Amino acid sequence: MSGNPGLTTGASAPDRAAAPPHVSRGLVYTVMFLLFLIWSNSFHAVTYFRTTVHVSAFDLVTMRFGPVALFCIPYCLWRWRETRAILAHDGLRVVLMALCLVPCYNLALNWGQGRVPPATASLIITMNPVFTLLLAVAFLGERLRWSKVLGFGVAFLGVYMLVRTQRGSFGSGYELSALAVLLAPLSWAIAAVLGKPATTRGDPMLLSITATGLGSLPFLGTMILGTGGVHAIMRDLTLTGWAALMHLSILCTIVGFAAYFWALGKLPASSVSAFVFLNPPLTAAFGALWGTEAFHWSTVVFGSVTLAGVALSSGVLTRRGRER
């Protein structure tokens, strides 16, 4: 995935206990801030491969998740007894999660970012909690409050106005690319709701790694076979290209998942999920730093509307008030 929270989200997961005395909240907050520094740059890495190196969406998923499978599969085998129990109880559920987490999410995001700039893509991805809550209401019996309905409307209005305003700057067909990016958080939300019942029967981190490993395994095969000219692409990568690829595979996926689930064990889930609001401003700031994205006023104006709607619909503000 480009950078994203794991299967447990603030919208559909119960809050966990606060950090134990030997782990300070300051340390956990620092780790989460560094994690979102990493995840915010993933959008620039994807744009680099799609628009500068001209790698197809499928080849980029192959290059990124082939190496991820080399980590996930041995880890699952190392914890085989627990992995086998997860597959025995929730085999079909895990397979569906794998399809949503890896090919559906990443192919949609990668294809859309062929046209959609990084900061806009990061804003669209923040719709993840909105989709997760809608699905949780439909399938998990979660209650829907009027403030969340209002938040849905505000968030969707922000995304609609953002895409409509930027259409003139990026040409025809831009709406289709933006819609493809919007399918990415929807795919992740489906995986989150599918995985929610399974998290009560086993380790959520192992569940996530198992699903990610299964979703990555076919791309390990296409990487080995060189499908789509992947071998030639990787052979011709510059130092920048290799740094971007390692950033996506190792930092964003392997290290990122571990850090996120570690933080979930130390802080309430709503506190962890609130860090998603760091993604858009950090992505925009790094765009200016790297020179990979020109400033567009609509990103700030309608991006703020979108973030306000997501905050309202996900209940982050009210939950944090109750925690205090």
Secondary structure by P-SEA (a helix, b strand, c coil): ccccccccccccccccccccccccaaaaaaaaaaaaaaaaaaaaaaaaaaccccccaaaaaaaaaaaaaacaaaaaaaaaaaaaaaaaacaaaaaaaaaaacaaaaaaaaaaaccccaaaaaaaacaaaaaaaaaaaacccccccaaaaaaaaaaaaaaaaaaaaaccccccaaaaaaaaaaaaaaaaaaaaaaaaaaaaaccaaaaaaaaaaaaaaaaaaaaaacccaaaaaaaaccaaaaaaaaaacccccaaaaaaaaaaaacccaaaaaacccccaaaaaaaaaaaccccccaaaaaaaaaaaaaaaaaaaaaaaaaaac
